[in-house]
Amino acid sequence: MWFPRAHAGALKKWAELTGDNSFLFANLLPYYKKVSTFTPPNKKTRIANATTPYDPSVWSNSGPVQASYPNWANPISSWIEIGLKALGLKALSGGLADGNIWGYGYPASTIDPAQESRSSSSTSYLREALKTTTNLNVYKNTLAKKVLFDGSKKATGAVVEAGGVEFTLSANREVIVSAGFARSPQLLMVSGVGPASTLQSYGIQVVSDLPGVGQNMWDHALVSPSYQVKVLTHNAFSDPAVIIDATNSYRNSLTGLLTNNGGDILAFDKFPNASISKATSDAITAFSNDWPTIMFMFLDAYLGYNENSGTGPAGNYASPMVAITAPFSRGNITISSADTNDNPVVSPNWLSDPRDQEMVLAAFKRSRQVFTQKETKPVVIGDEVFPGLDVATDAQILAVLKKQVFSAYHGSCTNAMGPQSNKMSVVDTKGRVYGVSSLRVVDASIFPVLPPGAPQHTVYALAEKIANDILTGS
Ligand SMILES: Cc1cc2nc3c(=O)[nH]c(=O)nc-3n(C[C@H](O)[C@H](O)[C@H](O)COP(=O)(O)OP(=O)(O)OC[C@H]3O[C@@H](n4cnc5c(N)ncnc54)[C@H](O)[C@@H]3O)c2cc1C
């Protein structure tokens, strides 16, 4: 998975909202570094023009997660660079890991170079801890049902369920919830921590009335046109011969299409002059003056209505996917029962704010420019395939985008960190839940803002930072 870091502007906003400068990029950098072991791009296997600058000074070689680059760089990515350059974007020298994301570059990915396979929290942190720790018990296939509190609102453990049997795990010191942006708020709510009226409607006894639990959901909602192109892309997997060839390359030499997750380049841009109204443009300044407003995540395949890119039309396709990164719409999470066996109800509410509709139109039009430059035209076959040039007016485009829009799976901010004086804050800057003691949440749900980019590296850095708080008792 892509492994960029949050940029300095986003972390400045994070520090402002929480009143804690330890979240500024320079102060978070040691935790980012602690997360991973970095391996530079393999120049022998990647095509020569996939220039992949990085800054070794912002990486380390001692963390459990493996950060490297796929041994296959998608040929279309070199054309994408040409297109972005023609649009005036600059090549980044720090590989989106040094606090600057204004421009375009190849981020590192969470790939273990030894196997060209995914390096996940399971293959890295968990496996390492299992090798070196004797007091770690992992309960597999076990669902947390409820956090337990004593009479003084101290978290004392959790009820869990495995194989239909419920039992209690007791905590000597504290309980840490890390169930992600949708299920951490759910677990808090069924345990009595959340908006009192919601809890009462399901007969849940209120332990801490926190109206912010489950609110403020951010995500990056993607849209994109698609183009048929003259170079090999991941879309070619619809041809069995390509799958056989890619499988052999992977098995024999850890190279080829299968080492790449289907997208290389990320780019960050702002709306071109006059592409959005002054009122919306002025409202965006509330984010920060260092906050890109368009994020490109290039897909090496056909997208269409995102039903299944593998079953798109035969041939090679590319999609310059874009998301607006300063959205005004917010989603929410709520519960449909007092039982975590039932799914939480997720309402992303993408594009519900009219300003977001205006911005997504502008972002989509910008993405249409990448493959229509005279510099990129030689790689494109015919006109735009999806939605097609007959989708031309704002109303027509918006109708398509409302149907196409889908999640980048960057859901976050549903237990937002902030000062207790803000009634929508759920945790303090060390992840401690307000109104109770010995309970923390540590995951993407406690982001106060969703930085432009992809979140996993920041989730890991945040976890390292709070782990340090816990270990040092600070
Ligand atoms: C398809 C996909 C692609 C993505 N690609 C990228 C990418 O390229 N780059 C990037 O930066 N980010 C990417 N992301 C986003 C990234 O994975 C998330 O931001 C990140 O995993 C969030 O971490 P988290 O710890 O908050 O939650 P999670 O990683 O979701 O971890 C929560 C864990 O809690 C468990 N859990 C939930 N409820 C309970 C319960 N009641 N009892 C017990 N366990 C429970 C879940 O099973 C899960 O293991 C992607 C996400 C998806 C889905």
The ligand as an SDF file (V2000), in Angstrom:
LIG
                    3D

 53 58  0  0  0  0  0  0  0  0999 V2000
   -8.6720   -1.5540    0.1500 C   0  0  0  0  0  0  0  0  0  0  0  0
   -7.9050   -0.5500    0.9660 C   0  0  0  0  0  0  0  0  0  0  0  0
   -6.7610    0.0200    0.4330 C   0  0  0  0  0  0  0  0  0  0  0  0
   -6.0460    0.9610    1.1670 C   0  0  0  0  0  0  0  0  0  0  0  0
   -4.8980    1.4770    0.6340 N   0  0  0  0  0  0  0  0  0  0  0  0
   -4.1560    2.3220    1.3750 C   0  0  0  0  0  0  0  0  0  0  0  0
   -2.8940    2.7880    0.8890 C   0  0  0  0  0  0  0  0  0  0  0  0
   -2.4480    2.4390   -0.2190 O   0  0  0  0  0  0  0  0  0  0  0  0
   -2.1820    3.6310    1.6980 N   0  0  0  0  0  0  0  0  0  0  0  0
   -2.6360    4.0380    2.9220 C   0  0  0  0  0  0  0  0  0  0  0  0
   -1.9570    4.8190    3.5820 O   0  0  0  0  0  0  0  0  0  0  0  0
   -3.8330    3.6190    3.3870 N   0  0  0  0  0  0  0  0  0  0  0  0
   -4.5790    2.7680    2.6540 C   0  0  0  0  0  0  0  0  0  0  0  0
   -5.7650    2.3080    3.1500 N   0  0  0  0  0  0  0  0  0  0  0  0
   -6.2270    2.8590    4.4290 C   0  0  0  0  0  0  0  0  0  0  0  0
   -5.5620    2.1810    5.6200 C   0  0  0  0  0  0  0  0  0  0  0  0
   -5.6320    0.7800    5.4860 O   0  0  0  0  0  0  0  0  0  0  0  0
   -6.2760    2.6470    6.8880 C   0  0  0  0  0  0  0  0  0  0  0  0
   -6.2250    4.0470    6.9910 O   0  0  0  0  0  0  0  0  0  0  0  0
   -5.6230    2.0390    8.1400 C   0  0  0  0  0  0  0  0  0  0  0  0
   -5.6070    0.6290    8.0900 O   0  0  0  0  0  0  0  0  0  0  0  0
   -6.3700    2.5050    9.3640 C   0  0  0  0  0  0  0  0  0  0  0  0
   -5.7830    1.8880   10.4900 O   0  0  0  0  0  0  0  0  0  0  0  0
   -6.6200    1.6790   11.8070 P   0  0  0  0  0  0  0  0  0  0  0  0
   -5.6850    1.0690   12.7810 O   0  0  0  0  0  0  0  0  0  0  0  0
   -7.3130    2.9310   12.1320 O   0  0  0  0  0  0  0  0  0  0  0  0
   -7.7710    0.6330   11.4440 O   0  0  0  0  0  0  0  0  0  0  0  0
   -7.7400   -0.8190   10.8100 P   0  0  0  0  0  0  0  0  0  0  0  0
   -6.4890   -1.0290   10.0280 O   0  0  0  0  0  0  0  0  0  0  0  0
   -9.0460   -0.9870   10.1100 O   0  0  0  0  0  0  0  0  0  0  0  0
   -7.6630   -1.7880   12.0750 O   0  0  0  0  0  0  0  0  0  0  0  0
   -8.7800   -2.0520   12.8930 C   0  0  0  0  0  0  0  0  0  0  0  0
   -8.7230   -3.4900   13.3240 C   0  0  0  0  0  0  0  0  0  0  0  0
   -9.6680   -3.7140   14.3590 O   0  0  0  0  0  0  0  0  0  0  0  0
  -10.3580   -4.9250   14.1270 C   0  0  0  0  0  0  0  0  0  0  0  0
  -11.6720   -4.8020   14.7960 N   0  0  0  0  0  0  0  0  0  0  0  0
  -12.6850   -3.9530   14.5070 C   0  0  0  0  0  0  0  0  0  0  0  0
  -13.6960   -4.1010   15.3720 N   0  0  0  0  0  0  0  0  0  0  0  0
  -13.3240   -5.0620   16.2410 C   0  0  0  0  0  0  0  0  0  0  0  0
  -13.9550   -5.6550   17.3710 C   0  0  0  0  0  0  0  0  0  0  0  0
  -15.1830   -5.2790   17.7930 N   0  0  0  0  0  0  0  0  0  0  0  0
  -13.2910   -6.6580   18.0280 N   0  0  0  0  0  0  0  0  0  0  0  0
  -12.0530   -7.0480   17.6180 C   0  0  0  0  0  0  0  0  0  0  0  0
  -11.4020   -6.4990   16.5680 N   0  0  0  0  0  0  0  0  0  0  0  0
  -12.0390   -5.5220   15.8920 C   0  0  0  0  0  0  0  0  0  0  0  0
  -10.4210   -5.0170   12.6120 C   0  0  0  0  0  0  0  0  0  0  0  0
  -10.6240   -6.3460   12.2050 O   0  0  0  0  0  0  0  0  0  0  0  0
   -9.0510   -4.4760   12.2110 C   0  0  0  0  0  0  0  0  0  0  0  0
   -8.0930   -5.5030   12.2000 O   0  0  0  0  0  0  0  0  0  0  0  0
   -6.4940    1.3480    2.4490 C   0  0  0  0  0  0  0  0  0  0  0  0
   -7.6430    0.7640    2.9860 C   0  0  0  0  0  0  0  0  0  0  0  0
   -8.3250   -0.1920    2.2590 C   0  0  0  0  0  0  0  0  0  0  0  0
   -9.5530   -0.8300    2.8730 C   0  0  0  0  0  0  0  0  0  0  0  0
  1  2  1  0
  2  3  1  0
  2 52  2  0
  3  4  2  0
  4  5  1  0
  4 50  1  0
  5  6  2  0
  6  7  1  0
  6 13  1  0
  7  8  2  0
  7  9  1  0
  9 10  1  0
 10 11  2  0
 10 12  1  0
 12 13  2  0
 13 14  1  0
 14 15  1  0
 14 50  1  0
 15 16  1  0
 16 17  1  0
 16 18  1  0
 18 19  1  0
 18 20  1  0
 20 21  1  0
 20 22  1  0
 22 23  1  0
 23 24  1  0
 24 25  2  0
 24 26  1  0
 24 27  1  0
 27 28  1  0
 28 29  2  0
 28 30  1  0
 28 31  1  0
 31 32  1  0
 32 33  1  0
 33 34  1  0
 33 48  1  0
 34 35  1  0
 35 36  1  0
 35 46  1  0
 36 37  1  0
 36 45  1  0
 37 38  2  0
 38 39  1  0
 39 40  1  0
 39 45  2  0
 40 41  1  0
 40 42  2  0
 42 43  1  0
 43 44  2  0
 44 45  1  0
 46 47  1  0
 46 48  1  0
 48 49  1  0
 50 51  2  0
 51 52  1  0
 52 53  1  0
M  END
$$$$
